[in-house]
Amino acid sequence: MSEAQTYTRFFTVEEANALIPRLRPKVEELLTTFKEIRTEIETAAGQAGLSPGSPELARHLEARAVAPGLFDRVKRLIGELHDQGCLVNGPEAGLVDFPCVYNNEIVFLCWKYGEPRVGYWHRIPDGFAGRRPLLDVSGPEEETRVH
């Protein structure tokens, strides 16, 4: 994601948390759809006697005509989530980011499906691996935690 990325809105922690109850069912459906996609790939591979990574598998998936509908559902759900102003940055893991301005920098408030509320944030280039608890305002080279 580039620094020039534009966002439709910026969230406070409270606004992001208030949105989670509406996002949770869509993210749950997204996760369920990814499980269905994996099952469809495994089923098609098994029936065709192919490994799930085989380049020939696409033809078998197309013939079964199940996967395209599942992929359309994924696109629709991600679109609905993005329409709320947040970003799905890890659809298979249920990761949703909320653009936020902190210390004159655009950062992401970070929520993962299963967490009760937004409890983390990260700088855009750091991604999920750079998640820090909301109270942690240290720089990347600092280890001080603000209480």
C-alpha positions in Angstrom: 0.0 0.0 0.0 1.5 3.3 -1.0 1.8 6.5 1.0 -0.5 8.2 -1.5 -3.4 5.9 -0.6 -6.6 7.9 0.0 -9.1 6.9 2.7 -12.8 7.7 2.8 -12.6 8.4 6.5 -10.5 8.3 9.6 -11.6 6.6 12.7 -11.2 7.1 16.4 -10.9 4.0 18.6 -14.4 4.5 19.8 -15.8 4.8 16.2 -13.9 1.7 15.1 -15.2 -0.2 18.1 -18.8 1.0 17.5 -18.6 -0.4 13.9 -17.3 -3.9 14.9 -20.8 -5.4 15.7 -21.9 -4.6 12.1 -18.6 -5.9 10.6 -18.4 -9.1 12.7 -21.1 -11.0 10.7 -19.6 -10.0 7.4 -16.1 -11.1 8.5 -17.6 -14.4 9.8 -19.2 -15.0 6.4 -15.9 -14.1 4.7 -14.1 -16.7 6.8 -16.7 -19.3 6.2 -16.5 -18.7 2.5 -12.7 -19.2 2.5 -13.3 -22.5 4.3 -15.8 -23.4 1.5 -13.2 -22.5 -1.1 -10.6 -24.7 0.5 -13.1 -27.5 0.7 -14.0 -27.1 -3.0 -10.4 -27.1 -4.0 -9.7 -30.3 -2.0 -12.8 -32.0 -3.3 -12.1 -31.1 -6.9 -8.5 -32.2 -6.5 -9.5 -35.5 -5.0 -12.1 -36.2 -7.7 -9.6 -35.4 -10.4 -6.7 -37.2 -8.7 -4.6 -34.0 -8.6 -2.7 -32.3 -5.9 -4.3 -29.0 -4.6 -1.4 -27.1 -6.2 -1.7 -28.6 -9.6 -2.0 -26.2 -12.5 -4.6 -28.5 -14.1 -6.9 -28.1 -11.1 -8.3 -24.8 -12.4 -10.0 -26.6 -15.3 -11.7 -29.0 -12.9 -12.8 -26.2 -10.6 -14.3 -24.4 -13.6 -16.2 -27.5 -14.7 -17.7 -28.0 -11.2 -18.9 -24.3 -11.4 -18.8 -23.8 -7.6 -15.7 -21.7 -7.1 -16.6 -18.7 -9.2 -19.7 -18.1 -7.0 -17.6 -18.4 -3.9 -15.0 -15.9 -5.3 -17.8 -13.5 -6.2 -19.1 -13.7 -2.6 -15.6 -12.9 -1.3 -15.4 -9.8 -3.6 -18.9 -8.7 -2.5 -18.1 -9.1 1.2 -14.8 -7.3 1.0 -16.6 -4.5 -1.0 -19.2 -4.2 1.7 -16.6 -3.9 4.4 -14.6 -1.3 2.5 -17.8 0.7 2.0 -17.8 1.2 5.8 -14.4 3.0 5.4 -12.3 0.2 6.8 -9.8 -2.0 5.0 -9.7 -5.8 4.8 -6.0 -6.4 5.0 -6.1 -10.1 5.7 -9.3 -11.6 4.5 -8.5 -15.2 5.3 -7.4 -14.3 8.8 -10.3 -11.9 9.5 -8.0 -8.8 9.7 -9.6 -5.4 9.4 -7.8 -2.1 9.6 -9.3 1.3 10.4 -7.4 4.4 9.1 -6.6 6.7 12.0 -4.5 9.9 12.4 -2.0 9.6 15.3 0.7 12.2 15.9 0.2 13.7 12.4 0.7 10.2 10.8 -1.8 8.0 9.2 -1.8 4.6 11.0 -4.1 1.7 11.2 -6.2 0.7 14.2 -6.2 -3.1 13.9 -8.9 -5.6 14.7 -8.9 -9.4 14.1 -12.0 -11.5 14.1 -12.4 -13.1 17.5 -11.1 -10.1 19.4 -13.8 -8.2 21.4 -12.6 -4.8 20.2 -9.8 -2.8 18.6 -6.8 -3.3 20.9 -3.9 -2.7 18.5 -2.5 -0.3 16.0 0.3 -0.4 13.5 2.1 1.9 11.1 1.0 1.2 7.5 4.4 -0.2 6.3 4.7 -2.4 9.4 1.5 -4.4 8.7 0.1 -7.0 11.1 3.6 -8.1 12.2 4.1 -4.6 13.6 0.9 -4.6 15.7 1.3 -2.9 19.1 -1.2 -2.6 21.9 -3.1 0.7 21.8 -1.2 2.0 24.9 2.2 1.3 23.3 3.2 4.6 21.7 7.0 3.8 21.5 8.8 4.1 18.2 10.1 1.0 16.4 13.5 1.4 18.1 12.1 2.1 21.6 10.9 -0.5 24.0 9.2 1.8 26.5 5.6 1.1 27.1 3.4 3.9 28.2 1.0 2.9 31.0 
